[in-house]
Structures are given as structure tokens and as C-alpha cells.
Amino acid sequence: MNFSSIKNANPIILYLISVICFVLSNVVRDKNVVLYYVLLIAGALFFIFGFFKARKK
């Protein structure tokens, strides 16, 4: 799998995506538990990618 679009993204974009994932996970928490955990993990991964991307600069 090629993640070139994630590698070329600014850290602020990755942070924004992680915040959106966290907010959406809280919205669907009671309705769909599986989607809640998927969005929670995706938000954490985008935050970590953004953190490491910001540290490289």
C-alpha cells in the first residue's frame, strides 16, 4: 500500500483529521461500537503521524 498522500500532507492537516475522527467517534459511540473504536484508532494514528511529521521539520 502506498501512503504518499499521507506522507506529503502537512502536520496540521493530519492533526485536523485526527480531531475530526475523535469528534465523529464520540458522536457514534452509543449507536455503533465497532465504528467508535475504528474512528478512535484512526484518530490516534493520524495524530501520531502528524506528531512524527512535525518533529522531522
C-alpha distance matrix in Angstrom:
0.0 3.8 6.4 9.3 11.4 11.7 12.4 15.1 16.6 20.1 20.7 23.2 20.7 18.5 21.9 22.9 19.9 20.6 24.3 23.6 21.6 24.5 27.1 25.5 25.2 28.9 29.8 28.4 29.4 32.4 31.1 27.8 27.2 23.7 22.5 24.4 22.5 19.0 20.0 21.7 18.7 16.5 19.4 19.7 16.1 16.5 19.9 18.7 16.1 19.0 21.4 19.7 19.0 22.7 23.9 22.4 24.6
3.8 0.0 3.8 5.7 8.3 9.1 9.5 11.7 13.7 17.2 18.4 20.9 18.4 16.7 20.3 21.3 18.7 19.9 23.4 22.9 21.4 24.5 26.9 25.7 25.8 29.4 30.3 29.3 30.5 33.7 32.5 29.4 28.9 25.7 24.0 25.6 23.9 20.5 20.8 22.4 19.6 17.0 19.4 19.8 16.1 15.7 19.0 18.0 14.8 17.2 19.9 18.0 16.8 20.5 21.8 20.0 21.8
6.4 3.8 0.0 3.8 5.5 5.4 6.3 8.8 10.2 13.7 14.6 17.1 14.7 13.0 16.6 17.7 15.2 16.4 19.9 19.6 18.4 21.3 23.7 22.8 23.1 26.6 27.6 27.0 28.1 31.5 30.6 27.7 27.2 24.2 22.2 23.4 21.9 18.6 18.4 19.8 17.2 14.3 16.2 16.7 13.1 12.3 15.5 14.8 11.4 13.6 16.4 15.0 13.5 17.1 18.8 17.3 19.0
9.3 5.7 3.8 0.0 3.8 5.4 4.9 6.1 8.6 12.1 13.9 16.5 14.2 13.3 17.0 18.0 16.2 17.8 21.1 20.9 20.3 23.3 25.5 24.9 25.6 28.8 29.8 29.5 30.8 34.3 33.4 30.7 30.3 27.5 25.3 26.4 25.1 21.8 21.1 22.5 20.2 17.1 18.4 19.1 15.6 14.0 16.9 16.3 12.6 13.9 16.9 15.2 13.0 16.3 18.2 16.3 17.3
11.4 8.3 5.5 3.8 0.0 3.8 5.5 5.3 6.2 10.0 12.1 14.0 11.2 10.8 14.6 15.0 13.2 15.4 18.5 17.9 17.8 20.9 22.7 22.1 23.3 26.4 27.1 27.1 28.7 32.1 31.2 28.8 28.7 26.2 23.6 24.5 23.8 20.5 19.3 20.9 19.2 15.7 16.6 17.9 14.8 12.5 15.4 15.7 12.1 12.8 16.2 15.4 12.8 15.7 18.3 16.8 17.4
11.7 9.1 5.4 5.4 3.8 0.0 3.8 5.5 5.2 8.5 9.5 11.8 9.4 7.9 11.7 12.8 10.9 12.5 15.8 15.8 15.4 18.2 20.4 20.1 20.9 24.0 25.1 25.2 26.4 30.0 29.4 27.0 26.5 24.2 21.7 22.2 21.2 18.1 16.9 18.0 16.1 12.8 13.5 14.3 11.3 9.0 11.8 11.9 8.4 9.2 12.6 12.0 9.8 12.9 15.3 14.4 15.4
12.4 9.5 6.3 4.9 5.5 3.8 0.0 3.8 5.7 8.4 9.6 12.7 11.2 9.9 13.4 15.1 13.9 15.1 18.4 18.9 18.6 21.0 23.4 23.5 24.1 27.0 28.4 28.6 29.6 33.2 32.9 30.4 29.6 27.2 25.0 25.3 23.9 21.1 20.0 20.7 18.5 15.6 16.1 16.2 13.0 11.1 13.1 12.4 8.6 9.5 12.2 10.6 8.1 11.4 13.4 11.7 12.8
15.1 11.7 8.8 6.1 5.3 5.5 3.8 0.0 3.8 6.7 9.3 11.8 10.3 10.4 13.8 15.0 14.3 16.2 19.0 19.4 19.7 22.3 24.2 24.4 25.5 28.3 29.4 29.9 31.2 34.8 34.4 32.1 31.8 29.5 27.0 27.3 26.3 23.5 21.9 22.8 21.1 17.9 18.0 18.6 15.8 13.2 15.0 14.9 11.2 10.9 13.8 12.7 9.3 11.8 14.3 12.5 12.5
16.6 13.7 10.2 8.6 6.2 5.2 5.7 3.8 0.0 3.8 6.4 8.3 6.5 7.0 10.4 11.2 10.9 13.0 15.5 15.9 16.7 19.1 20.8 21.2 22.6 25.2 26.2 27.0 28.4 32.0 31.7 29.7 29.5 27.6 24.8 24.8 24.2 21.5 19.5 20.4 19.2 15.9 15.4 16.3 14.1 10.9 12.5 13.3 9.9 8.7 12.0 12.0 8.8 10.6 13.8 12.9 12.6
20.1 17.2 13.7 12.1 10.0 8.5 8.4 6.7 3.8 0.0 3.8 5.4 5.4 6.7 8.9 10.1 11.1 12.8 14.7 15.8 17.1 18.9 20.5 21.6 23.0 25.1 26.3 27.6 28.8 32.5 32.5 30.9 30.5 29.0 26.1 25.7 25.2 22.9 20.5 20.9 20.0 17.1 15.7 16.5 14.8 11.4 11.9 12.9 10.2 7.7 10.5 11.1 7.7 8.2 11.8 11.5 10.4
20.7 18.4 14.6 13.9 12.1 9.5 9.6 9.3 6.4 3.8 0.0 3.8 5.4 5.1 6.2 8.6 9.9 10.6 12.4 14.3 15.3 16.6 18.5 20.0 21.0 22.9 24.6 25.9 26.7 30.5 30.9 29.3 28.5 27.3 24.6 23.7 23.0 21.2 18.7 18.5 17.7 15.2 13.4 13.6 12.4 9.2 8.7 9.8 7.8 4.5 7.0 8.5 5.9 5.7 9.4 10.3 9.8
23.2 20.9 17.1 16.5 14.0 11.8 12.7 11.8 8.3 5.4 3.8 0.0 3.8 5.4 5.0 6.1 8.6 9.8 10.5 12.3 14.2 15.3 16.5 18.3 19.8 21.3 22.7 24.5 25.5 29.1 29.6 28.4 28.0 27.1 24.2 23.1 23.0 21.4 18.4 18.3 18.3 15.7 13.3 14.2 13.9 10.4 9.6 11.9 10.6 7.1 9.4 11.8 9.7 8.6 12.3 13.7 12.7
20.7 18.4 14.7 14.2 11.2 9.4 11.2 10.3 6.5 5.4 5.4 3.8 0.0 3.8 5.4 5.0 6.2 8.6 9.9 10.6 12.3 14.3 15.4 16.5 18.2 20.2 21.1 22.6 24.1 27.6 27.7 26.3 26.2 25.1 22.0 21.4 21.4 19.4 16.5 17.1 17.0 13.9 12.1 13.8 13.0 9.2 9.8 12.3 10.5 7.9 11.2 13.1 10.8 11.1 14.8 15.6 14.9
18.5 16.7 13.0 13.3 10.8 7.9 9.9 10.4 7.0 6.7 5.1 5.4 3.8 0.0 3.8 5.4 5.1 6.2 8.7 9.9 10.5 12.4 14.3 15.3 16.4 18.6 20.1 21.2 22.2 25.9 26.1 24.4 23.8 22.5 19.7 19.0 18.6 16.5 13.9 14.2 13.7 10.7 9.1 10.3 9.2 5.5 6.4 8.8 7.1 5.1 8.7 10.6 9.1 10.0 13.3 14.3 14.6
21.9 20.3 16.6 17.0 14.6 11.7 13.4 13.8 10.4 8.9 6.2 5.0 5.4 3.8 0.0 3.8 5.5 5.0 6.3 8.7 9.8 10.6 12.4 14.3 15.2 16.8 18.6 20.2 20.9 24.6 25.2 23.9 23.3 22.5 19.8 18.4 18.2 16.9 13.9 13.4 13.6 11.4 8.5 9.6 9.9 6.6 5.4 8.7 8.6 5.9 8.2 11.2 10.5 10.3 13.4 15.3 15.4
22.9 21.3 17.7 18.0 15.0 12.8 15.1 15.0 11.2 10.1 8.6 6.1 5.0 5.4 3.8 0.0 3.8 5.4 5.1 6.2 8.6 9.9 10.6 12.3 14.2 15.6 16.7 18.6 19.8 23.4 23.7 22.8 22.7 22.1 19.0 17.8 18.3 16.9 13.5 13.8 14.8 12.1 9.4 11.6 12.2 8.8 8.6 12.2 11.8 9.4 12.0 14.9 13.7 13.5 16.9 18.5 18.3
19.9 18.7 15.2 16.2 13.2 10.9 13.9 14.3 10.9 11.1 9.9 8.6 6.2 5.1 5.5 3.8 0.0 3.8 5.5 5.1 6.2 8.7 9.9 10.5 12.1 14.4 15.3 16.5 18.0 21.5 21.5 20.1 20.1 19.1 15.9 15.2 15.6 13.7 10.5 11.5 12.1 9.0 7.0 10.0 10.0 6.8 8.1 11.5 10.8 9.6 12.7 15.0 14.1 14.9 18.0 19.3 19.6
20.6 19.9 16.4 17.8 15.4 12.5 15.1 16.2 13.0 12.8 10.6 9.8 8.6 6.2 5.0 5.4 3.8 0.0 3.8 5.4 5.0 6.2 8.7 9.9 10.4 12.5 14.3 15.5 16.1 19.9 20.4 18.9 18.3 17.5 14.8 13.4 13.3 12.0 8.9 8.7 9.4 7.1 4.0 6.6 7.7 5.2 5.5 9.1 9.7 8.9 11.1 13.8 13.8 14.4 17.1 18.9 19.7
24.3 23.4 19.9 21.1 18.5 15.8 18.4 19.0 15.5 14.7 12.4 10.5 9.9 8.7 6.3 5.1 5.5 3.8 0.0 3.8 5.4 5.1 6.2 8.6 9.8 10.8 12.5 14.5 15.2 18.8 19.6 18.8 18.5 18.5 15.6 13.7 14.4 13.9 10.2 9.9 11.8 10.1 6.7 9.1 11.2 9.0 8.3 12.0 13.0 11.5 13.3 16.5 16.4 16.3 19.0 21.3 21.6
23.6 22.9 19.6 20.9 17.9 15.8 18.9 19.4 15.9 15.8 14.3 12.3 10.6 9.9 8.7 6.2 5.1 5.4 3.8 0.0 3.8 5.5 5.2 6.1 8.4 10.0 10.6 12.4 14.0 17.4 17.6 16.9 17.2 17.0 13.7 12.5 13.9 12.9 9.1 10.1 12.3 10.1 7.6 11.0 12.5 10.3 10.9 14.5 14.9 13.8 16.1 19.0 18.6 18.9 21.9 23.7 24.0
21.6 21.4 18.4 20.3 17.8 15.4 18.6 19.7 16.7 17.1 15.3 14.2 12.3 10.5 9.8 8.6 6.2 5.0 5.4 3.8 0.0 3.8 5.5 5.2 6.0 8.7 9.9 10.6 11.8 15.4 15.6 14.2 14.1 13.6 10.4 9.2 10.3 9.1 5.3 6.6 8.7 6.8 4.9 8.6 10.1 8.9 10.0 13.2 13.9 13.8 15.9 18.4 18.6 19.4 22.0 23.8 24.7
24.5 24.5 21.3 23.3 20.9 18.2 21.0 22.3 19.1 18.9 16.6 15.3 14.3 12.4 10.6 9.9 8.7 6.2 5.1 5.5 3.8 0.0 3.8 5.5 5.1 6.4 8.8 10.2 10.4 14.1 15.1 14.2 13.6 13.9 11.3 8.9 9.9 10.2 6.7 5.9 8.9 8.5 5.7 8.3 11.1 10.4 10.2 13.4 15.0 14.7 16.1 19.0 19.6 20.0 22.3 24.5 25.5
27.1 26.9 23.7 25.5 22.7 20.4 23.4 24.2 20.8 20.5 18.5 16.5 15.4 14.3 12.4 10.6 9.9 8.7 6.2 5.2 5.5 3.8 0.0 3.8 5.4 5.2 6.4 8.9 9.9 13.2 14.1 14.1 14.3 15.2 12.3 10.0 12.2 12.5 9.0 9.1 12.4 11.7 9.2 12.0 14.6 13.5 13.4 16.8 18.2 17.4 18.9 22.0 22.3 22.4 24.9 27.2 27.8
25.5 25.7 22.8 24.9 22.1 20.1 23.5 24.4 21.2 21.6 20.0 18.3 16.5 15.3 14.3 12.3 10.5 9.9 8.6 6.1 5.2 5.5 3.8 0.0 3.8 5.4 5.0 6.3 8.4 11.5 11.5 11.2 12.0 12.6 9.3 7.9 10.7 10.5 7.2 8.8 12.0 10.9 9.6 12.9 15.0 14.1 14.9 18.1 19.0 18.8 20.8 23.5 23.6 24.2 26.9 28.8 29.5
25.2 25.8 23.1 25.6 23.3 20.9 24.1 25.5 22.6 23.0 21.0 19.8 18.2 16.4 15.2 14.2 12.1 10.4 9.8 8.4 6.0 5.1 5.4 3.8 0.0 3.8 5.4 5.4 5.8 9.5 10.1 9.2 9.0 9.8 7.2 4.6 7.3 8.1 5.4 6.0 9.6 9.7 8.8 11.4 13.8 13.9 14.5 17.2 18.7 19.0 20.6 23.1 23.8 24.6 26.8 28.9 30.0
28.9 29.4 26.6 28.8 26.4 24.0 27.0 28.3 25.2 25.1 22.9 21.3 20.2 18.6 16.8 15.6 14.4 12.5 10.8 10.0 8.7 6.4 5.2 5.4 3.8 0.0 3.8 5.6 5.1 8.3 10.0 10.3 10.2 12.2 10.1 7.1 9.9 11.5 9.0 8.6 12.4 13.0 11.4 13.6 16.5 16.5 16.4 19.3 21.2 21.0 22.2 25.1 26.0 26.3 28.4 30.8 31.8
29.8 30.3 27.6 29.8 27.1 25.1 28.4 29.4 26.2 26.3 24.6 22.7 21.1 20.1 18.6 16.7 15.3 14.3 12.5 10.6 9.9 8.8 6.4 5.0 5.4 3.8 0.0 3.8 5.7 7.7 8.4 9.6 10.8 12.8 10.3 8.4 11.9 13.0 10.5 11.3 15.0 14.9 13.7 16.4 19.0 18.5 19.0 22.0 23.5 23.2 24.8 27.7 28.1 28.5 31.0 33.2 33.9
28.4 29.3 27.0 29.5 27.1 25.2 28.6 29.9 27.0 27.6 25.9 24.5 22.6 21.2 20.2 18.6 16.5 15.5 14.5 12.4 10.6 10.2 8.9 6.3 5.4 5.6 3.8 0.0 3.8 5.7 5.2 5.8 7.5 9.4 7.2 6.0 9.8 10.9 9.4 10.7 14.0 14.3 14.0 16.6 18.8 18.9 19.8 22.5 23.8 24.2 25.9 28.4 29.0 29.8 32.1 34.1 35.2
29.4 30.5 28.1 30.8 28.7 26.4 29.6 31.2 28.4 28.8 26.7 25.5 24.1 22.2 20.9 19.8 18.0 16.1 15.2 14.0 11.8 10.4 9.9 8.4 5.8 5.1 5.7 3.8 0.0 3.8 5.7 6.0 5.8 8.7 7.8 5.2 8.4 10.7 9.8 9.9 13.2 14.5 14.1 15.9 18.5 19.3 19.7 22.1 23.9 24.5 25.7 28.2 29.3 30.0 32.0 34.2 35.5
32.4 33.7 31.5 34.3 32.1 30.0 33.2 34.8 32.0 32.5 30.5 29.1 27.6 25.9 24.6 23.4 21.5 19.9 18.8 17.4 15.4 14.1 13.2 11.5 9.5 8.3 7.7 5.7 3.8 0.0 3.8 5.9 6.6 10.2 10.1 8.4 11.4 13.8 13.4 13.6 16.7 18.1 17.9 19.7 22.3 23.1 23.5 25.9 27.7 28.3 29.5 32.0 33.1 33.8 35.7 38.0 39.3
31.1 32.5 30.6 33.4 31.2 29.4 32.9 34.4 31.7 32.5 30.9 29.6 27.7 26.1 25.2 23.7 21.5 20.4 19.6 17.6 15.6 15.1 14.1 11.5 10.1 10.0 8.4 5.2 5.7 3.8 0.0 3.8 6.6 9.3 8.8 8.6 11.9 13.4 13.2 14.5 17.3 18.1 18.5 20.7 22.8 23.4 24.5 26.8 28.2 28.9 30.5 32.8 33.6 34.7 36.8 38.7 40.0
27.8 29.4 27.7 30.7 28.8 27.0 30.4 32.1 29.7 30.9 29.3 28.4 26.3 24.4 23.9 22.8 20.1 18.9 18.8 16.9 14.2 14.2 14.1 11.2 9.2 10.3 9.6 5.8 6.0 5.9 3.8 0.0 3.8 5.6 5.5 6.3 9.0 10.2 10.8 12.3 14.6 15.5 16.5 18.6 20.2 21.2 22.6 24.6 25.9 27.0 28.6 30.6 31.5 32.9 34.9 36.6 38.1
27.2 28.9 27.2 30.3 28.7 26.5 29.6 31.8 29.5 30.5 28.5 28.0 26.2 23.8 23.3 22.7 20.1 18.3 18.5 17.2 14.1 13.6 14.3 12.0 9.0 10.2 10.8 7.5 5.8 6.6 6.6 3.8 0.0 3.8 5.5 4.9 6.4 8.7 10.0 10.5 12.5 14.2 15.3 16.6 18.5 20.0 21.1 22.7 24.4 25.8 27.0 28.9 30.2 31.6 33.2 35.1 36.9
23.7 25.7 24.2 27.5 26.2 24.2 27.2 29.5 27.6 29.0 27.3 27.1 25.1 22.5 22.5 22.1 19.1 17.5 18.5 17.0 13.6 13.9 15.2 12.6 9.8 12.2 12.8 9.4 8.7 10.2 9.3 5.6 3.8 0.0 3.8 5.3 5.4 6.3 8.7 9.9 10.8 12.3 14.2 15.6 16.7 18.4 20.1 21.3 22.6 24.4 25.9 27.3 28.5 30.3 31.9 33.4 35.4
22.5 24.0 22.2 25.3 23.6 21.7 25.0 27.0 24.8 26.1 24.6 24.2 22.0 19.7 19.8 19.0 15.9 14.8 15.6 13.7 10.4 11.3 12.3 9.3 7.2 10.1 10.3 7.2 7.8 10.1 8.8 5.5 5.5 3.8 0.0 3.8 5.5 5.0 6.0 8.4 9.9 10.3 12.0 14.1 15.2 16.2 18.1 19.8 20.8 22.2 24.0 25.7 26.5 28.2 30.1 31.6 33.3
24.4 25.6 23.4 26.4 24.5 22.2 25.3 27.3 24.8 25.7 23.7 23.1 21.4 19.0 18.4 17.8 15.2 13.4 13.7 12.5 9.2 8.9 10.0 7.9 4.6 7.1 8.4 6.0 5.2 8.4 8.6 6.3 4.9 5.3 3.8 0.0 3.8 5.5 5.4 6.1 8.7 9.9 10.5 12.3 14.3 15.4 16.5 18.5 20.0 21.1 22.5 24.6 25.6 26.9 28.7 30.6 32.2
22.5 23.9 21.9 25.1 23.8 21.2 23.9 26.3 24.2 25.2 23.0 23.0 21.4 18.6 18.2 18.3 15.6 13.3 14.4 13.9 10.3 9.9 12.2 10.7 7.3 9.9 11.9 9.8 8.4 11.4 11.9 9.0 6.4 5.4 5.5 3.8 0.0 3.8 5.5 4.9 6.1 8.4 9.7 10.5 12.2 14.2 15.2 16.5 18.2 19.8 21.0 22.6 24.1 25.6 27.1 28.9 30.8
19.0 20.5 18.6 21.8 20.5 18.1 21.1 23.5 21.5 22.9 21.2 21.4 19.4 16.5 16.9 16.9 13.7 12.0 13.9 12.9 9.1 10.2 12.5 10.5 8.1 11.5 13.0 10.9 10.7 13.8 13.4 10.2 8.7 6.3 5.0 5.5 3.8 0.0 3.8 5.4 5.3 6.1 8.6 10.0 10.6 12.2 14.2 15.4 16.4 18.2 19.9 21.3 22.3 24.2 25.9 27.3 29.2
20.0 20.8 18.4 21.1 19.3 16.9 20.0 21.9 19.5 20.5 18.7 18.4 16.5 13.9 13.9 13.5 10.5 8.9 10.2 9.1 5.3 6.7 9.0 7.2 5.4 9.0 10.5 9.4 9.8 13.4 13.2 10.8 10.0 8.7 6.0 5.4 5.5 3.8 0.0 3.8 5.5 4.9 5.9 8.5 9.7 10.4 12.1 14.1 15.1 16.2 18.1 20.0 20.7 22.2 24.2 25.8 27.4
21.7 22.4 19.8 22.5 20.9 18.0 20.7 22.8 20.4 20.9 18.5 18.3 17.1 14.2 13.4 13.8 11.5 8.7 9.9 10.1 6.6 5.9 9.1 8.8 6.0 8.6 11.3 10.7 9.9 13.6 14.5 12.3 10.5 9.9 8.4 6.1 4.9 5.4 3.8 0.0 3.8 5.5 5.2 6.3 8.7 10.1 10.7 12.5 14.4 15.5 16.6 18.6 20.0 21.2 22.8 24.8 26.5
18.7 19.6 17.2 20.2 19.2 16.1 18.5 21.1 19.2 20.0 17.7 18.3 17.0 13.7 13.6 14.8 12.1 9.4 11.8 12.3 8.7 8.9 12.4 12.0 9.6 12.4 15.0 14.0 13.2 16.7 17.3 14.6 12.5 10.8 9.9 8.7 6.1 5.3 5.5 3.8 0.0 3.8 5.4 5.1 6.1 8.6 9.8 10.5 12.2 14.2 15.2 16.6 18.2 19.9 21.2 22.8 25.0
16.5 17.0 14.3 17.1 15.7 12.8 15.6 17.9 15.9 17.1 15.2 15.7 13.9 10.7 11.4 12.1 9.0 7.1 10.1 10.1 6.8 8.5 11.7 10.9 9.7 13.0 14.9 14.3 14.5 18.1 18.1 15.5 14.2 12.3 10.3 9.9 8.4 6.1 4.9 5.5 3.8 0.0 3.8 5.4 5.1 6.2 8.5 9.9 10.5 12.2 14.1 15.5 16.3 18.2 20.0 21.3 23.1
19.4 19.4 16.2 18.4 16.6 13.5 16.1 18.0 15.4 15.7 13.4 13.3 12.1 9.1 8.5 9.4 7.0 4.0 6.7 7.6 4.9 5.7 9.2 9.6 8.8 11.4 13.7 14.0 14.1 17.9 18.5 16.5 15.3 14.2 12.0 10.5 9.7 8.6 5.9 5.2 5.4 3.8 0.0 3.8 5.5 5.2 6.2 8.7 9.9 10.6 12.2 14.4 15.2 16.4 18.4 20.3 21.7
19.7 19.8 16.7 19.1 17.9 14.3 16.2 18.6 16.3 16.5 13.6 14.2 13.8 10.3 9.6 11.6 10.0 6.6 9.1 11.0 8.6 8.3 12.0 12.9 11.4 13.6 16.4 16.6 15.9 19.7 20.7 18.6 16.6 15.6 14.1 12.3 10.5 10.0 8.5 6.3 5.1 5.4 3.8 0.0 3.8 5.5 5.1 6.2 8.6 9.9 10.5 12.4 14.1 15.3 16.6 18.7 20.6
16.1 16.1 13.1 15.6 14.8 11.3 13.0 15.8 14.1 14.8 12.4 13.9 13.0 9.2 9.9 12.2 10.0 7.7 11.2 12.5 10.1 11.1 14.6 15.0 13.8 16.5 19.0 18.8 18.5 22.3 22.8 20.2 18.5 16.7 15.2 14.3 12.2 10.6 9.7 8.7 6.1 5.1 5.5 3.8 0.0 3.8 5.4 5.1 6.1 8.5 9.7 10.7 12.1 14.1 15.4 16.8 19.0
16.5 15.7 12.3 14.0 12.5 9.0 11.1 13.2 10.9 11.4 9.2 10.4 9.2 5.5 6.6 8.8 6.8 5.2 9.0 10.3 8.9 10.4 13.5 14.1 13.9 16.5 18.5 18.9 19.3 23.1 23.4 21.2 20.0 18.4 16.2 15.4 14.2 12.2 10.4 10.1 8.6 6.2 5.2 5.5 3.8 0.0 3.8 5.5 5.0 6.1 8.5 10.0 10.3 12.1 14.2 15.5 17.1
19.9 19.0 15.5 16.9 15.4 11.8 13.1 15.0 12.5 11.9 8.7 9.6 9.8 6.4 5.4 8.6 8.1 5.5 8.3 10.9 10.0 10.2 13.4 14.9 14.5 16.4 19.0 19.8 19.7 23.5 24.5 22.6 21.1 20.1 18.1 16.5 15.2 14.2 12.1 10.7 9.8 8.5 6.2 5.1 5.4 3.8 0.0 3.8 5.5 5.1 6.1 8.7 9.8 10.5 12.3 14.5 15.9
18.7 18.0 14.8 16.3 15.7 11.9 12.4 14.9 13.3 12.9 9.8 11.9 12.3 8.8 8.7 12.2 11.5 9.1 12.0 14.5 13.2 13.4 16.8 18.1 17.2 19.3 22.0 22.5 22.1 25.9 26.8 24.6 22.7 21.3 19.8 18.5 16.5 15.4 14.1 12.5 10.5 9.9 8.7 6.2 5.1 5.5 3.8 0.0 3.8 5.4 5.0 6.2 8.4 9.8 10.6 12.6 14.8
16.1 14.8 11.4 12.6 12.1 8.4 8.6 11.2 9.9 10.2 7.8 10.6 10.5 7.1 8.6 11.8 10.8 9.7 13.0 14.9 13.9 15.0 18.2 19.0 18.7 21.2 23.5 23.8 23.9 27.7 28.2 25.9 24.4 22.6 20.8 20.0 18.2 16.4 15.1 14.4 12.2 10.5 9.9 8.6 6.1 5.0 5.5 3.8 0.0 3.8 5.5 5.4 6.0 8.6 10.0 10.9 13.0
19.0 17.2 13.6 13.9 12.8 9.2 9.5 10.9 8.7 7.7 4.5 7.1 7.9 5.1 5.9 9.4 9.6 8.9 11.5 13.8 13.8 14.7 17.4 18.8 19.0 21.0 23.2 24.2 24.5 28.3 28.9 27.0 25.8 24.4 22.2 21.1 19.8 18.2 16.2 15.5 14.2 12.2 10.6 9.9 8.5 6.1 5.1 5.4 3.8 0.0 3.8 5.5 5.0 6.1 8.6 10.0 11.2
21.4 19.9 16.4 16.9 16.2 12.6 12.2 13.8 12.0 10.5 7.0 9.4 11.2 8.7 8.2 12.0 12.7 11.1 13.3 16.1 15.9 16.1 18.9 20.8 20.6 22.2 24.8 25.9 25.7 29.5 30.5 28.6 27.0 25.9 24.0 22.5 21.0 19.9 18.1 16.6 15.2 14.1 12.2 10.5 9.7 8.5 6.1 5.0 5.5 3.8 0.0 3.8 5.4 5.2 6.3 8.9 10.5
19.7 18.0 15.0 15.2 15.4 12.0 10.6 12.7 12.0 11.1 8.5 11.8 13.1 10.6 11.2 14.9 15.0 13.8 16.5 19.0 18.4 19.0 22.0 23.5 23.1 25.1 27.7 28.4 28.2 32.0 32.8 30.6 28.9 27.3 25.7 24.6 22.6 21.3 20.0 18.6 16.6 15.5 14.4 12.4 10.7 10.0 8.7 6.2 5.4 5.5 3.8 0.0 3.8 5.4 5.1 6.4 9.1
19.0 16.8 13.5 13.0 12.8 9.8 8.1 9.3 8.8 7.7 5.9 9.7 10.8 9.1 10.5 13.7 14.1 13.8 16.4 18.6 18.6 19.6 22.3 23.6 23.8 26.0 28.1 29.0 29.3 33.1 33.6 31.5 30.2 28.5 26.5 25.6 24.1 22.3 20.7 20.0 18.2 16.3 15.2 14.1 12.1 10.3 9.8 8.4 6.0 5.0 5.4 3.8 0.0 3.8 5.5 5.4 7.0
22.7 20.5 17.1 16.3 15.7 12.9 11.4 11.8 10.6 8.2 5.7 8.6 11.1 10.0 10.3 13.5 14.9 14.4 16.3 18.9 19.4 20.0 22.4 24.2 24.6 26.3 28.5 29.8 30.0 33.8 34.7 32.9 31.6 30.3 28.2 26.9 25.6 24.2 22.2 21.2 19.9 18.2 16.4 15.3 14.1 12.1 10.5 9.8 8.6 6.1 5.2 5.4 3.8 0.0 3.8 5.5 5.6
23.9 21.8 18.8 18.2 18.3 15.3 13.4 14.3 13.8 11.8 9.4 12.3 14.8 13.3 13.4 16.9 18.0 17.1 19.0 21.9 22.0 22.3 24.9 26.9 26.8 28.4 31.0 32.1 32.0 35.7 36.8 34.9 33.2 31.9 30.1 28.7 27.1 25.9 24.2 22.8 21.2 20.0 18.4 16.6 15.4 14.2 12.3 10.6 10.0 8.6 6.3 5.1 5.5 3.8 0.0 3.8 5.5
22.4 20.0 17.3 16.3 16.8 14.4 11.7 12.5 12.9 11.5 10.3 13.7 15.6 14.3 15.3 18.5 19.3 18.9 21.3 23.7 23.8 24.5 27.2 28.8 28.9 30.8 33.2 34.1 34.2 38.0 38.7 36.6 35.1 33.4 31.6 30.6 28.9 27.3 25.8 24.8 22.8 21.3 20.3 18.7 16.8 15.5 14.5 12.6 10.9 10.0 8.9 6.4 5.4 5.5 3.8 0.0 3.8
24.6 21.8 19.0 17.3 17.4 15.4 12.8 12.5 12.6 10.4 9.8 12.7 14.9 14.6 15.4 18.3 19.6 19.7 21.6 24.0 24.7 25.5 27.8 29.5 30.0 31.8 33.9 35.2 35.5 39.3 40.0 38.1 36.9 35.4 33.3 32.2 30.8 29.2 27.4 26.5 25.0 23.1 21.7 20.6 19.0 17.1 15.9 14.8 13.0 11.2 10.5 9.1 7.0 5.6 5.5 3.8 0.0
